[in-house]
Structure formats: C-alpha cells, structure tokens
Amino acid sequence: MPVDLQVALIGYGLAGRVFHAPLIQHTPGLALHSVVSSRRDELRRHFTDVHVRAAPTEALEDPAVDAVVIATPNEQHAPLAIAALRAGKHVLVDKPFALDTAQAETVLRTAEEHARVVTVFQNRRFDADFLTLRQLLASGALGDIAECHSHFDRFRPHVRDRWRERDQPGGGLWYDLGPHLLDQMLQLFGWPQAITADLDCQRGEGSTDYLHAVLHYPRMRAIVHAGSLVAAAAPRFTVHGSKGSWIKHGLDVQEAQLAAGKAPGAPGWGLDPQHGVHSAFDAEGQLQHTTVDNLPGDYRKLYSAFAAAINGQAPAEVTPQQAVQLMQMLDAGRLSARERRTIAL
C-alpha cells in the first residue's frame, strides 16, 4: 500500500485553520505531519498526532516532510516557497502565488533547479457554480458569449484588525479575491487582449476594499467585481450569450461548511442548493426559464492533483505557466488602476 505523503502546513490563521488543515487531513494520499504556528496551545488542543513547530525552519529541515503548504500573510509567500524548494520540499502556496510577476518567476526557477513541484491554491476552480458554468459553456447552451459578470460581494462596513485588510504589501481585495475571480475567467475564456481595472478604498481606511475589472476579449467582455459595502449582493454569476443567459445567486457552500467544522467529503459536501437559471427563447419565441442543477464542488481535488504531481502521475492543477499568467494579470490590473487606463496584454 502506498505511503501517504507527509505535509507540513506553515501558518494557522484563517486559511490554514479553516481551509488547508482539514482539506489535507481528508484527501487520500496525504497526511498532515506538522503545523508551524505561534498558536502552540491551540494547536495541541486541536491535534494529537501532528507535530507542532515554532518556526518554518523546523519543518523544512525535517527529512520526514515531503511537501509544504504555505498559508501565511501574502508577503511571505515567495520567500517561504523558495526556502522550502531549496530544502527539497514540494510546495503548494495559497493564493496569491507571490506579490508580483518577478517574484513568481523566481519561485518557478527555484522549483525547476531543484526538480520539485510548486503550485497555487486556486481552490475556486472547484466551486460548484464555476464547475456548472464551465459545463454549460462547453455544451454550447448559451451560444457565443457576449458578457460574463462575476461578483463576490460582502458587507463589512468596519475594517477588521487583520493583515488582509491592512495597507501593507499583499493586503486588500485585489490580492484576496482578485486571484480567484481572474483565474476563473482565464480558465473559461483564455488570455484577454487587455484589462481595465478600478481599485479603491471605499471605507476610508485600511487597504483596497473595492475592485472592478473588465477583461477585453474579441466581441466579449468578462467583468469581475468585489465590494465590501454591499448589503444586497448581486448574482454571483450573470452570463449572456447568443442563445440565452444563465444567472446564479449565492456563494459556493464549501467555505461555510469548513468554517462550521464539516468534514470534507461528508454527506452533503459541496452540494450548493442555490441552482442557476437558464433563460432562452423557444421555437415559438417565448422566453423560457429552466433551473440548471449545480455540479458538486470539492476543493480536495486540487490537493489530489498536487499529490498526483508529486508522485509523477499527472501535472498539478495550476501549472507554472498559469501561475505566472495570473501574476501578470494582477500586475497589469494594478497598473491600470494606478494610471487610470486600459492596459494591453
């Protein structure tokens, strides 16, 4: 029987505690070997069979560790990834992969030099609604796409005292939700011709809390949007094409399930009850509305692909080229917002 790959998790904040630790523990072929965090007492209450480490070097120097997952503040992603690769570990980095394209390319060169797998946690490729939309587009049911609107709205009128909302490198929504929203559009429609982005701090303090970006394609536009002062959220997806439209309300349920302590893979896992609606005209010219059942979502598939890549069975879900392209898109969006102009890609 194959031995489970031993994984060290660096960081036990929201991402490490809610997402990575349970997903690692419930993905066949992986075992959570150690966690690096200053929250030693909390960790010892949560885990009885996991090594608690005070510093990343303790995990990187442990020969029993095969792979490292980095779930730290964003500005630490690239330096820690490089250190882990040089220590001979395979690496999965929470998004964003790095702070800019130059950092990302340095990480990838290091992975190539040390013949190790490195990939990015773009877990929302396995959201139920995104998987459903991708299947709907592949079926041709919407025809030629004219517009795709992707919203991820929140109502958080007060700035929280956490690094994600501070005005520091890697803080703000452009680095938090931007990688998810942009990656999904790149997966659906490929590389655009240009980007026009608007970033703002609407709450008056902290970091970027509003983003609106238009990806320009021939005869089509993909619009991604996220706000922090949205009490009545827009649909998660609104897609219009030559044969009809598809509108989906509500967010994927997996984050809420993880936050509630539900075990990944348990009954009901990833089943989004808010189905989208396909609207199209029938042969008689009457507009018909049809519910489109969601495919099940499962973030563990990204971890399964990571394990398969380490074992030489298949590429990682997020390839090096995709990791760099997304960083190029993030860089171009920041430039567009700063200079208030459309950036050709």
N, C-alpha and C positions, 0 to 999 in steps of 0.2 A: 504493500500500500504506500502511495506517495506520501512523503513527509510534508506537513504544512510549512509554508514559507513564514518565517518569523519576522514580524513587522514591529518597528519602533515608531511611536507617534510622538512628534515634537510639538507640544502645545496642547493645552487642555482648557481653552476658553470655549466660546460658543461653538466654533467649528469643530474643534477636537472632541468636545464632550457630547454634543448633540448629533453630529454627523459621523465623523470618522471612526471613533471608537466602536460604536455599535455596528457600523457597516463592516468594519474589519472583522469583528467577532462573529458576524453572521454570514460571511462569504466563505463558501467551501474552498479549501486550499490555502487559507490564510489564518494566522494566529497572532493575536496581539501579545507581543513579547514584553514590551516595555512602554512606559509613558514618561515623557520628560516634561516636568512642570514644577512650579514652586508650590503648588497646592498639594503637598505631600499627604497631609492628614485626610483631606477629602478623597484623594486617590486611594488611600489604604482602606477607606470605608467602602469605596465602590468596587475595588478589585481585591481578590485574594490570591490570584495566580498570575499577576502581572508585576514585572519589576518596575519600581518607581525610581526615576532618575532625576537628579537635581540639575544637571547640565547636559546639553546636547552631546558634548564630547564623550560622556559616559556611554551613551547609546552607540555613537559612531565607532568607538573603539572596541565594542563588544563583538567578538567573532561569531556569536550565535545569531546576530541580527542580519537578515538578508536584505531587508528593504526598509526605507524610512519614509514616513509621511510627514509633510511639513504643514502645520496648521497654526502658524504664528502670525503676528502682525505682518502686513504685506511687505514692508521694507526689509524684513529679514528673509524673505523667500529665496532670493537669488544667492545671497551669501551662504545660507544653510544648505541649499541644494548643492552648491559647488563643494562645500566641505564634505557632505555625505557621499557624493560621487567620488571624490578623491580618496575617501575611506573605503571605497569598493562596494558601496551600497547602491541598490536600485532606489529610485526616488519618485514619489508622487507628491506634487506640490498643489496645495489648494490654490484656486484662482485668486488673483491674477498670477500668472507664471512668474512675473518679475515686475519691476517698475517701468521698464521701457524696453525697446527692441534690442538695444546694445547689451543690456543685462541678460536678456533671454538668449541671445546668440552665444554669449559667454558660457551660460549653463549648458547649452547643447554641445558646444565644442568640448567641454569637460566630459560630458557623458560619452561622446564619441571616443575621446582619448582613453577613457577607462573602460570602454566596452560595457556600459551599463545602460539600463532602461531608465528614461526620465519621461514623465508625462504630467498632465494637468487634470485637476479635479473639476472637469466640466460636467458635473452631475446632472444638470438640467437638460442634457441630451436625452435623459431617461425620464423626464416628466411625462405623465400620461397624456396631457393635452398636446405637447410637442410631438410625441410619437404618433398620435392620432392625426395631427395636421400633416405630418410628413407622409403618412399613408394616403391621406386624402389627396394630396398633391400628386403623388405617384399614380393614383388611379385616374387622374385627369378629370375628376368630377367637377372641379372649379374652372376648368379650361385654362386659358392663358391668364396668368396673374397680373393684375394691374396695381393692387395695393395690398400690403401686409402690414398691419399695425400690431405691435407687441407692447403691451403695457404691464408694468409691475409697480403698482401704486401702493402707498402706505399713508397712514395718518399718524404722524409723530410730531406734534407741534412743538415739543420741547427737545432740545439737544441732549442726548444722553452722555454721561461721562464714561465714554469708552473710546478706544483708539479708532474704531471705524468712523466715528463722527467728528474726530478732531482734525484741525487743519494741519496735517502733517503728511509727509510723503506716503502715498498709498492709501490715504484716507478718502472718504467720500463715496458717493454713489457711483461715480464713473468707474472706480476700481472695484466696487462691491457688486452692483447689479449689472453694470455695463458689460463685463466679460460674459455673463450668462446671455444677455439679450443679443449681443453682437454675434456670439458664437452660434446661437440658434439660427440667425439669419444667414450666416455663412454656410451653415450646414444645408439649409434649404435652397439657397439661391446662388451660392458661389461668391466669387470675389466681385465687388461692385466697381463701377467706374469712378465714383467719387463719394465723399462723405461731407455732410453739413451738420455740425453739432452745436448745440447751445447748452452750456453748463452754468448753473447759478447756485447761490447760497440764499435761498428764499427765507430762511428762518433768521437770518441776520447774524448768525454766529456759527462756529464750527466749520465744517468743510462742505463740499458740494453736496447739496441735497435735492437737486433737480437736474434731470438730463433729458434732452430731446435730440435725437439724431436721425437724419434721413440718409439712407444708403441709396445712391443713384444707380439704377440698372437701366439698360435699354428698354424703354416703354414700360418700366415698372419702378415702383418705389417701395422700399421697406423702411418703416418708421418704428424706432424703438423709443420708449418713453418711461420715465420713472419719476415720481414725485413723493415728497414727504408730507405734504399738506393736502392730501386727497381723501376726504371723508367718504365720498361716494365714488368708488373706483369704477373706471371704465372697464369694458370687457378685457379679459386677458389677451385674447386674440380677436382681431377682425380682419378677415381676408376677403378680398373682392376679385373675381375673375370673370372671364368672358362667358362662362356657363353658370355662374352663381356665386353665392357668398357663404362664408362659414363664420359664425360668431360663437365665442366660448367665454363664459364668465367663470370667475373663481380661479384660485391658485391650485396647483398640484398639492395633493394631501400629504406627501411623504415628509416634508419638513415638520408639519404639525404632528404627524404620527411619531416622529422621532423625538420631538420636544415633549410629547406626552409619555414617552417611555415605551412605546410599542416596539416590539422586536421586529427588525426587518425580516420579511418573509412570513410573518404570522398571518393567519386568515384575515383577509381584507386589506392586506398590504398593497399600497399603490393604486387602489381602486378609487378613482375620482368619480363621485356621484353626480357632479355637475357636467352633464354632457353638452356638447356643442350642437348648434342648429345649422343645417344646410338649407339655404333658401335658393330656389331656382324656378324658372318658368317651365310649365309643362307644355305638351304639344298644342294645347288649346289656348295658350297664352295666359294661363292662370298661375299666380305665384304660389308655390307650394313650400311648406316648411317641414323638414324632416330631421328628427333627432339622430345624431351620429354618436353611437356609443364610444366611449373612450377605451383605448387600449390600456392595459395595466402598465403602470410605471414601476421601475425598480432600479434604484441607484446602485445596487450591488453589482449590476452588470458592468459598470465602469471598473470596479475593483476586480471582478472576474477577468476582465480583459487585461488588467495590469498583471495579474498572476500569470495569465497565459503568455504575455510578452516576456516576463522574466524566465518562464520555462521554455521559451523559444517556440511556442506553438502558434502564435499569431501576433500581429502588431498591437501596440497599445491603442486604446480607443482614440486618444488625442495624439496625433503624430507630431514629430518635431516641426514639420512644415506648418501644420495647423497652429501650433503654439506660437511660432514666430509671426504668422499672419495676423493672429488676433492681437498681438502686441503692436504690430504695425498699425492696425485699425485703431487701437486705443491711443497711440501716439498721434495719429492723424486727427482724431476727434478732438484731442486737447489743443492741437494747433489750430483747428478750425474754430473752436470756441474762443481761443485767445485772440485770434486775428479777425474773427467775425467774417469768415469767408469759406466758400466751398473748397475742399482740398481734393485735387485729382489723385487717383490711386493707380 
